[in-house]
Amino acid sequence: MEPVNINKLNEQVISLKKQMDEIQRFICEDLEFVKGTEEAWQEIDEGKCRTMSKKDFLDEIEKW
């Protein structure tokens, strides 16, 4: 087994921390998406959404 150089070990720890920070950011984004999706489903379940025909829907999208 190769001896561990403290500088090399420090570089690896820093690299792992950067990777974990990125993973944490992705997890936070995913949780925000899940929360928004859950809120939307609750609104649908409570009847707070509106329905429209396919044509009306496509016309509405064109306005955006």
C-alpha positions as CSV (number, residue, x, y, z in Angstrom):
1,M,0.0,0.0,0.0
2,E,1.3,3.4,-1.0
3,P,1.9,5.9,1.9
4,V,-0.6,8.8,2.0
5,N,0.8,12.3,1.5
6,I,-1.0,14.8,3.6
7,N,-1.2,17.3,0.8
8,K,-2.8,14.7,-1.5
9,L,-5.2,13.7,1.2
10,N,-6.2,17.4,1.7
11,E,-6.8,17.8,-2.1
12,Q,-9.0,14.8,-2.1
13,V,-11.0,16.1,0.9
14,I,-11.5,19.4,-0.9
15,S,-12.5,17.7,-4.1
16,L,-15.1,15.6,-2.1
17,K,-16.4,18.7,-0.4
18,K,-17.0,20.4,-3.7
19,Q,-18.8,17.3,-5.1
20,M,-20.9,17.2,-2.0
21,D,-21.8,20.8,-2.3
22,E,-22.9,20.3,-5.8
23,I,-25.0,17.2,-4.8
24,Q,-26.6,19.2,-2.0
25,R,-27.5,21.9,-4.5
26,F,-29.1,19.4,-6.8
27,I,-31.0,17.8,-3.9
28,C,-32.3,21.2,-2.9
29,E,-33.5,21.9,-6.4
30,D,-35.2,18.5,-6.6
31,L,-36.9,19.2,-3.2
32,E,-38.2,22.5,-4.5
33,F,-39.6,20.8,-7.6
34,V,-41.3,18.1,-5.5
35,K,-42.8,20.7,-3.2
36,G,-44.2,22.6,-6.1
37,T,-45.6,19.4,-7.7
38,E,-47.2,18.4,-4.4
39,E,-48.8,21.8,-4.0
40,A,-50.2,21.6,-7.6
41,W,-51.6,18.1,-7.0
42,Q,-53.3,19.5,-3.8
43,E,-54.9,22.3,-5.8
44,I,-56.1,19.8,-8.4
45,D,-57.5,17.6,-5.6
46,E,-59.3,20.6,-4.0
47,G,-60.8,21.6,-7.4
48,K,-58.9,24.8,-7.6
49,C,-57.8,24.3,-11.2
50,R,-59.7,25.1,-14.3
51,T,-60.2,23.0,-17.4
52,M,-60.2,24.0,-21.0
53,S,-60.4,22.4,-24.4
54,K,-57.3,21.5,-26.3
55,K,-57.8,24.4,-28.7
56,D,-58.3,26.9,-25.8
57,F,-55.2,25.5,-24.2
58,L,-53.1,25.9,-27.3
59,D,-54.5,29.4,-27.8
60,E,-53.5,30.3,-24.3
61,I,-50.0,29.0,-24.8
62,E,-49.6,31.2,-27.9
63,K,-50.2,34.3,-25.7
64,W,-47.1,33.4,-23.6
